[in-house]
Amino acid sequence: MSDYLLEEDTLSPGKIYRLFSGSICPRPIAWVSTRDARGNANLAPFSFFNVVSVNPPVLGFSPLLDGEGQAKDTIRNLDEVPECVVHISGEGLVEEMNATSAGLEHGDDEFVHAGLEKVAMPGVSVPRVAGAPVAFGCRLREIIRFGDQPLAGNLVLAEVVSIHVDDALWDGRHVSAEGLRPIGRMAGNDYSRTDDLFVVERPSSG
């Protein structure tokens, strides 16, 4: 067993990243589209992602700075056009989602790179992926920036203003896990499925 006091022990950002990604898992994946002021679209997946509020409805995801301390196109675009679409791809689009993680040149279109069709998303000017089963059109509330060092995070708080959901997946109360086939991110190149579930009843209050 090992204990580390980070202000005293030397753990590199790379080691901390590997510990986080290997132990805080599976992580849901936000597949985020943005656009710049010239209208160029960007699409990228982020697994530092979750729901942070329901009323108001807010999602949070955190693109890290790259190894040179540079911001990714998603953050640069949000600084220009404070809107995004957060998609839940499910397993059916995992190959296309992975393709959009490629390091393209700034301004190159990941929709085109991955062979994905753009469609309009109500309430925002950013396009969504036509085949995505669930998508949330969002307006930026805030970006909390944790510094300018390599691998520093940028916590994006995005308020949901519109929702697209496949009617075959949602009956107004429950989302069909069998239809969505949600996936989670593990460490490295590993992903997880959710087809081996177990039930733990919550304790009653009072």
Buried (B, 14 or more C-beta within 10 A) or exposed (E): EEEEEEEEEEEEEEEEEEEEBEEEBBBBBBBBBBBBEEEBBBBBBBBBBEEBEEEEBBBBBBBBBEEEEEBBBBBBBBBEBBBBBBBBBBBBBBEBBBBBBEEBEEEBBBBEBBEBEBEEBEBBEBBBBEBBBBBBBBBBBEBEEEEEEBBBBBBBBBBBBBBBBBEEBBEEEEBEBEBBBBBBBBBEEEBBEBEEEEEEEEEEEE
